[in-house]
Amino acid sequence: MTEDPGQKLVPAVQNAVRILRMLAMLGRPMGATQIARETGMNVSSAFNILRTLSHEGLLSFDPEAKTYRIGMGLMEFAVPLLGANPADVIRPTLTAIAREHETMIALWQITRNARIVLTDRFTAPNIVHAVLAQNSRLPAFSGAIGRCYAATLELSEAQTRKGFDTVRWQDAPRFDSYWQDVLQARKTRTAYDLSQLYRGLDIVASLVRDANGMPRLGMSSITISGQQSKERLADIAAALAGAAAQVERCVFGRPVEN
């Protein structure tokens, strides 16, 4: 999620969220002292927050073991999202990125037969942008998403070349350059395609994995070449990677990586 640098955040609320995330991620009960140590809080502050969360039903307290765990009260907030279309949950985040960075964000579904399907678009107002038809289908190795796809699956060079050859490029990159981009995407979880899949379009992408590490969604920024500087494209890439990590955790239940 993007943030306004000028907004004032409430430390107590941030600490409460930090506690909830940690207990949800670990999936086991913990005592107040251990929770304070793991979250970097002092014991007194942690205890007060834990007691409040327990009172509100967001945590469950075991008086015998003196431990806390995630409580049933959290379901009150989760129920409206159960069974919801992932695009509906993701829309506010991608809309905010599109507006902040003055770009068009495309959301792609990744199919089991190695295709990507355009399912939604989020566009900043008052910008000139490319128009892609809804339900457009491309090979999963296409463009910037394709580089992330090969990176996420940790495909071999030979497997990647086979996928690379299925793509109809308007200005095809050399495969060795594409392969180096894949290796880089393994580290950064982002990739670029500068006027190669489509001439005149700069594409930046990141990819969403499910709890088992399989690619499920692709998110790409598509702008007309020259609209964004290299620095701004890098900022968009970072924003998409952050959004992808959030979607993985909140929609697909993927554990937070250390």
N, C-alpha and C positions, 0 to 999 in steps of 0.2 A: 504494500500500500504506500502511496506517496503521502508526504506530510508537508504541512506549511511550516517552514523554519521559524516563523514568528509565533506559532501557537505554544501555549504553556501546557505541559503535560503534568499529570498528578502522580507523584512518586508512589503513593500508597496503592493507587489503582494499578500502576505498572507492576508493583511487587506482587499484588494479588494475582494478576494474570501470569506472572512468572511462576508462581507456586502452582497454579492450576495446570499450566503447560507441562511442568516437570512431572507432577504426579500422573497426569494423563499419559505422558510418554513412557514413564517407567512402569506403570501398571501395577504397582505394589504399595502397600501402606508404609508410611514413614513417620518417625517421631518429629516433634517440633525442632529439637536441636539439630538433627540431621538435615531437615528441610532448610533451616537457617544457614547451615554450613554450605549446602549444595547451591543455594541461591545467592550466597554472599551477603545475607542480611544479618542484622544482630538478632539475638534470640528473642528479646522483648518485642521488637516490631513484628517478627515472624509469628510469635504466639498470638498477638492481638489480631493480626490478619487472619490466622488460622481459625481462631475462635469466632470471628465474624463470619467467615465463609461457612463454617460449620453451622452457625445459628441460622443462616439463610438457606441451608440445605445443599449448598454447592459442594461441600465436603462432608464426609461421614467420619465421625470420631469414635474410636474404640476405647472406652474408658478403662478397660482392663490392660490392654497392651499400650495405651496412651499413644496411639498412632492415628494418622489421618489418611484417607484415601478419597478418590473422586466420589461425589455423592449423586443420588438420583435427581437432585434439583437441577443439574445441568441439562437434563432431558427436556426441561421446560423451554429452554432456548433452542435445543437441537431439533425438536419435533417438526417445526415449520419447514425445516430444510430437508428432512428425510424424504427421499423419493423425488426431490426437486431436480429439474434439469440443471446439470452442472453449469451450463451457460448462464442461467439466471443468477446463480450464486456468484459467478465470476464477473458478470457484467459491470458492477460498480468499480471494481479494481481496474479492469481494462479500459473503461471509459475515462477514469481519472488519469491513467498513463497517457492515453491518446490526447487528452486536453492539455496536460502539463507539457508534453513534448511536441505538441502540434504535429501529430502524425495520424495515420490510419492503422489500427490494429486488427489483424485478421485472426480468428480463432478456427483452428483446424481439428477435426477428429481424425485420429489415426486408426485405420482399420486393420483387421488381422491379416488381410491379404496384401499388406504393404502398400496401401494407398493413403493419401490424405484428402479429406473432404472439407471444403469451406462451409462452416456452419453459422458463423456470425461475423459481423464487422462493427468496429467502434471507431468513430471518426471525430476528430476535433472540428469545431465550427470554423468557417471562413478560411479553409485551406484548399489548395488545389491538390487533388489526390487521384490515384488510379482507381478504377472501378472493376472489381472482380465479381463474376456472377456467383450468386448463392449456389451451393452444392457443386462448385467446381471441383474436379477430381484430378489429382496429379500423383505420380509415383512418389512413394515416401522418401526417396532419396533426392527429391527436388530441392534446389536452392539452399537457403540457410537452414530450414527445418530438416532437410535431408542430411546435412552434415551433423546436426544434433542427433538425428535418428540413428545414424551409423555409430556415433560416439556412445550413445546410451546403451545400445545393444552390445557394445564392445566387439563389433564385427572385425574379422581379419581384413587385411588389405585386399586379399582375393575376393572375399565376399562383398566388400565395399565396392570394388571395381565392377563386379557383376551388377550391383544395384545402380551404380553411376551410369552404366551403359543403357539403362532403361529410360533415362530422362531425355526429353527433347529440349535441349538448351538453345536459346537464341544466340548466345555467344559463349560456347562451352569453355570452361576452364580446363587447364591441363589436369589430368588425373592426379599427378603427384602433388600439385598445389591443393586440390580438393582433399586429398588424403592428409596433408599437413593440417588443414583446417579441422578435419575430423579429430585428429590427435589433440589439437588445441581445445576443441569443444569438450573433450573428456575432462579437461581441467576447469574450464570456465562455465560449462553448461550453456554457452551461447555461441552463435556463429553468424557470419555475414555472407551475403551474396550481393555483389556490387555489379549490377547490369549484366549478369551472366545468364540467369534463368530467363529474365525479361530485360531486353535492352532499355536503358533509361530509367530503371527502377532499382533503388537500393533497399535491400531487405535485411533485417536483423531479426533473429529468432531465438527462442528458448523452448524447452519441451517439458511437459508434465508427465511424471511417472506415477504408477499406482503403487500400492503397498508392496507388490512383488517386484518392483523395479521395471515393469514393462511400460513402454511409451503409450500414453493414452491421448494426450492433447498437445497440439502445437500452437504457439502464439508468435506471430510475426508482425513486425512493424514494416510497412511498405510505403516508401516515399519516392517522389520523383528525384532523380539524381541531381545533386547540387542543392537541394532544399536544406539538407542537414550537414553540418560539418562532421569530421571524424570524431571530434570530442562529443558532439551531441548524439551521434550514433552510439558511441560507447555508453553514454548515460542511459539511452533507451535500452541497450542490451542489459545493463545492470538492473534497470527497473523490471524488465521482463523476467530476468532470472529470479529476482526477489518475489515477483508475483507467482512464478511457477512453483517455487518452494512453498509458498503459502497455500496454493491450491493443493499441492501434494499432501500437505499436512492436514488441511481442513476438510477437503473433499474426499480424498482417497485414503486418508489415514496412514500415510507414510511416516515412519518415525523421523524425528529430527536428526540430521547427521552431525556428528561432532567435527 
